[in-house]
Amino acid sequence: MKARLSILYFLQFGVWGCYLTCFGQFIGAGGLGGKIAWFYASIGLVSIITPPLFGRLADRTGRPDRLLALCHFGAAAFMASMWWYGSTHGTLDFSQFYPLYLAFLAFYMPTMALANTATFKILTQSGRDYAYAFPSIRIWGTVGFVGAMWFVNSAYWHDGTLGFTLNESLPVSSLRFQYNAMQLFCSAVLGVSASIYSLTLPSACHTSQIYTYGRQSSPLSVSVRKILKTEKLVVFLVFVILSGVCLQISNGFATPFITHFSGLEEYADSLASGNATMLFSLSQISEAFCILLVGVSIRRIGIRWVYAFGLLAWALRFLFFGLGDPGAGLWLLIGSMLVYGIAFNFITIAGHIYIQKIAPDNMKGFAQGLMMFMSNGIGATFGTLAAGVIVNNWCAWKPVETVSGNQVRLFMGQWEWPWIIFATYAFIVMLLWLLLFKKDKSDSNGTKLSI
């Protein structure tokens, strides 16, 4: 069963890995570079609405696995539409392309919480401790994400032939999927695969449980009041929002930042600047290793310190970006990728485990959706929009001739200042967390996850 659930996460996060970190390069080259923040903020905007709704529906029907298949299919259909539009239009029209992306996100974002809900239920029904079992399953989502990133970074389609290269100086290097609409095609294919595979999973809830969920589900307002019944949980959810600000900043701007070094003479032929997506994949590799630390870390040092270390890692990630370059500062760029494992897992994965433990039995799906609402919704939306304003203040898209002889649009400017501002924000949030989220006995000995 763990192997089957691992395949689910491999496919699910492969959908995201195909485009998420290199999407900014594609839309920037298509003339929408000034709108990058809006595309990544949309992840948050949509997460405000659809994950809680589908989570609530999962609680009422007791079939998160079937809803997961439906959402993956819908997302794949709209992603295929984006690919078709992007491959037939050299210049992207925001009014036509952006609605397709919103529709894709409306179906895809709920899959995060639905997959978690279905997995937690299946593990519980099989008598496993999900706090320990889940990380070893979720790690395969990261593997799928990394595999997809490596593929689109190096793959190209030319004269009916699929090829691979890491050499930025070759003329075909500009045809690699990380720069064009083929990244969307790959994402759509994996989306269809994830939808079909979801239908092969065992039911996450018995028939008798479906009946109980349908009869005893309370109104949405009552569910919210129950979830927010304690002061400590309210404080936790507030910091879920504040930490969520960090989530999409590097996804939206890291690869354009790394690629912009191709337009600087001293770094024009560096391997790092020409393979930004592959360099960025080190973040997901770090995530894969660090995810196994989440369960044991919560039990050993408690959610308070786990979350604090996650916020500190976010501050270091942004700071290293601001100080690094593909030359003598390459180790800083690599260091930024490596600390991401702590930054992401000790915030997001730890938060999902914590919420699953403390939520009432008949509202766990809603609680998972609520956390997505807070982090990927409110936090990521306002964080990404604010980040866009800051980045656009120091940087702008300009046509630049690269070492391959091709003229491409790159995001040029004084990148160090935006990254330092982001690092300062994450560090301040960490200090506030330690000040306001008080530990209790369960945090001090790590024997249980309670509020």
N, C-alpha and C positions, 0 to 999 in steps of 0.2 A: 504493500500500500504506500509506503514512503517513496518507493521508486516511481510509482504512478503519479503521485502528487508532485514529485520533483520534475517530471516531464511537463506537467501543467505549468509550473512556474518558469521552466526553461522557455517554453513557447510564448507565454504571456509577456515576459520581459524582453524577449527577442523582438517583439512587435515595437516596443519602445526604443530598444537599442539601435534599430535600423536608422532612426531619424533624429532622435531627441537631441543628441549632442552635436550633430552636424546640420541641423535644420536651419540654423542661423546663417550658415554659409550659403545654403541654397536660396533662401528668400532674399538674402543680401545681394547676391548676384542677379536675382530676378527683379531688382529695383525696389524691394521693400525693406531695405536695411534699416531705415528709420523706424520701422514698425516691429522690430524684433521683440521689444519689450511687450508689446500687445499680444503677440503670438504666445509667448511663454507665460504671460499673465493670464491668458485664457485658460490655462491648465487650472489655475486657481479659481477663476470665475465660474467655470463649469463645475469644479469640485464643491462649490458652495451649494449647488442645486442637486445634481443627479446622484452622487454617492449616498447621501442620506435617504433620498427617496427610494432608490433601489435596495438599500439596506433595510429600510422599513418594510418594503414589499417582500424581501427575503424572510423577515421575521413573521410576516402574516401568512405566507405560503409555505414556509419551511423548506423551500427548494432553491437555495442559493446557487447550487450547481447548474440548474437549468437556466436561471437568469444569467449566469455567467456565460453560457453558450450563446444566448440571445444577444448579449451586449457585445461579445467578441465579433459576432457576425455583422451586426450593425456598424461597428467601428471599421471593420475590414471593407465594407461596401463604400463608406465615405472616404476612406484612405485611398481606395482604388480610383475614386472620382478625382481626388487631389492629384494622383499620379497622372491621370489622363489629361487633366487641365495643365499641369506643370510641364508635361512633355510636349504639348502642342502650342504653348505660349512662351515665347522667349522672355517677355516682360509680364510679370504677374500683376493682375488687377486686384487690389485689396478688397474691393466690394464683391468680387466673385470668388476669390480664393479663400478669404477669411471665413465666410459662412460654412464652407465645406469643412474647414479645420475645426470650427466650433461643433459641428455635427459629429465629427469623428470623436472629439473629446467627450461629448455628451454620452456616448456609448462606452468609450474606453475607460474613462476614469473610474466608473463604478466597479470595473473588474478587479481593481486592487482590493477593495474592501470585501467584495463578494468571494474572491478566491481565498482570502484570509478566513472569512466566516465559514465557508464550506470545509476548508482544511482543518480548522480548529474543531468543528463538529465531527468530522470523520475520525480525527485522532482521538477525540474524547470517547466516541463510540467504540473504538478499538482498544480502549483502556490505556492509552499513552499519555504521558505528561507533555502537553504541547509546549510548555516553556522550554523544555529540553529538545523535543523532537522537531519543533517548527524551524529553528535556525538551520538545521542540517538539510531541511527541505527547501527553505527559501534561498539557500546559497545557490541552488541551481537556476534560480531566476537571474542572479548576477552572472552566472556562467553564460546563460543565453544572451544577456545584454552585451557582455564582452564579445562573444562570438559574432553577434550581429554587427557590432562596431568594427571589428577587424575585417569583416567581409566587405562592408560598404566603404571602408577606408581604402582598400587596395583593389577592389574589383572595378572593371570597366567593360563596356560593351562597344565594340568597334568593328564595323564591316561584318556583322553577323557572328562575331567571335567574342566569347567571354574570356577576358584576360585579367591578370593581376600584376600590380607593380607598386613599389614603394619609392621609386625614383622620381622625384619631382622635376628633374631636368628633361624627362622624356615628353614629347609632344602629347602622347595619349594620357599623361598624368592628369590633365584637366578634365578628362572624360570619366574619371573615377566617380563612383556613385555618391561619395561624400559631398560632391559639388553639384549634383543634378537630381532630377526627379526620380531616378531609379531607386533612391533610398526609400521613397514612398511605395514603390512597387514591391520591394522586398518586405516592407512592413505589412502591406495588404495580404501578401501570400502567407506570412506567418499568422496573421489574424484569422484567416479562414481555417488554418490548421488548428489553432487554439480553440476555435469554436467547435469544430468537429470532435476534437479530443475531449472537450469538456463533457460532451454527451456520453462518453464511455465511462465516466467516473461513477462510482456507486452513489446512491442517494445519500445526501448529507443529513437526512432526517426521515424517520420512519413515518408511515401513514398516520399512526395514532398521534404523533407529534405534530403533524401538519394540521390535524383537526384542532388540537389544543392551541396552537399558535393562532389559528384563524379566529377562535372563539374568545380567547383571553387577551388579545392584543389591546392595549389601552390607546386612547387618543394620542396624537403626536405631542400635544402640549403637556400631557401627563408624563409621557416618556421623557421629555426634556427636563421636567421638574425632578423626576426621579434620578436622572443622570447627574443633575447639578445639585444634589441634596446636601453635599458637604462643602465646607469652605476650602478644604485642602484640594478637592477635586476641581473646584472652580479655579484655584490658583494654577493647578497643573494645566488646565485647558487654555488659560490665558497665555502661559508660556509655550504651549503648543503653537499658538498663533505667532508669537514673537520669534520662535525658532523657525517656523515655517517660512518666514521672510527669506531665509538663506537658501531654501531648497532649489529654486529655479535660477538663481543668479548665475552660477557657474555653468549650468546646462545651456543657458541662453547666450552667454558671452565668452566662455572659455575658449572654444574652438576658433571663433573669429579673432580673439585676442592672440592666440598662439599662431594662427595663420598670418596675421598682420606682419610678423617678423620676416615673412618672405619678401615684403616690400622694402625692407631695410638692407642696405648693401652688405653690412657685416654679417647678416644672418641669412642672406638670400638663398644660399645653397645648403642650409642645414637640414639634416634629416628630420629634426623635430618640427620645424615650421611647415614642412611639406607633408607631414603626417599627423596633423593635429588630432584627428579622431582616434588614431591608434595610441598616441601619447595619452590622450584623455582616458583611454580604456584602462590605464593603470589604476584609475580611481575605482573602477568596478572590480578589478582584481583585488585591490586592497579591501574593498567591501566584502568580497567573498571570504577572505581570510578572517576578517574581524567579526563577521556575523556570528561565528561560532562562539565568540566571547560574550554575546549579549546575555543569554540565559544565566550563565554562571556568574557574570558580573553583577546582575541584579540581585542574585541571591547572596553574593558575598559582601557587596558594599552598598546595596540599596539603590532605589531609583533616583534618589537625590544626587548622589555622586556620579552615577552613570550619565545622567542628563547634563551635569556640569562639565564632565570630560568631553561630551559631545559638542557642547557649545564652544569650549576652548579649542577643539579641533577645527571647528568652522572658522574661528578667528585666525588660526595658523594657516589654514588653506588659503584664505584670501590674502593674508600678508605675504606668503610665499609667492603667490602670483604677482603681487605688486613689486617684489624685489627680484624676481627671476627673469631669465632670458635663455634662448637656445644655445648661448655660448658658455662663458664661465659660470653663468647663473643657472645652467641646466639642472643642477642638483636641487635647486629651489623649486623649479617647476615639477620635478619628480617628487620632491617632498610634499608639495601641495596635493599631488595625486594620492600619495600614500596615506596622508592623514584623513583623507575622505572616508576611509573605511570606518574610523571611529566617529567622524562627524555625522555620517548618515545613519549608521546602525544604532548608535547610542542615543539618537533622537527618535528616528522613525520606527525602527523595529522594536526597540525597547518600549516606546510609547504604545504600539499596538498590543504588545504582550501585557502591559500594565492595564490598559483599558479592558482587554478581554477578561482579565482576572477580576476586576472590580465591578464590571457591569452586571446587572441582573440577568438571569438566565434567558428570559424572554425578550431581552433587548440588546443582545450582544451584536447582532447585525447592525442595528441602529447606532450603537455605540461606536462600532468600527467606522461607519459612514460619517458619524459626527466628528471623529478625529480627522478624517479626510477633509471634512468641511472646514475645520479650524486650521489645519496645517496647509494642505495643498489648496484650500479654498481661500479663506480670508488672508492668512499669512503670506502665501506665495503670490497672490494677486497683487496686493499693495506693495510687497517687497520687490517684485519684478518691475512694476511700473515705476517705482521710485528709483530702482537701479537703472532703468532705461533713461530717465531724466539725467541722472548723474553721469552715466557713460556718454550720452550724447552731448553733454556739456564739454567734454574733453576730447571726444573722438568723432570722426565722420568717415563715411564710405567714399573712397576715391579710386579712380582707375590707376592701376600700377602695372608696369611691365615686370614680370617675374623672370627667373633664371631660365625657364623653359622657353622663353620668347613670346609667351602668350600675355596679353593684357587682361588683367582681371580686376575686379572691384574688391578692395580690401578695406578693413575697418582700421584706419590709421589715426594715431593721436597719442596723447599722454596717458597711457593706460595705468601707470603706477598709482595715480591719485584715486581713481574709483576703487581699486582693490584695497587700498589702505583705509578708505572710508568704510567699506564693507567689513573689514577686519575689526575696526574700532567698534562698530555696532555690535557684532557678535560677542566681543569681549565684555561690553557693558551689560548685555543681556545675561551673560554667565554670572556676573557679579550680583545682579538683581535676583537671579534664580537662587543662588546660595543664601541670599539675605531673606527672601520671602517664603521659600518652600522649606518648611521645618521638617527635620527628620523625626521619626517616631521609633518605637521599639523594634518594629519589624524592619525598618531601614538599618538599624544599628547592628542587628545580628544576621540580617539577610535570610531569615528562615521562611518568610512568606511575603507575598506581594499584597499588602492591604493598604487602604487609605487611612 
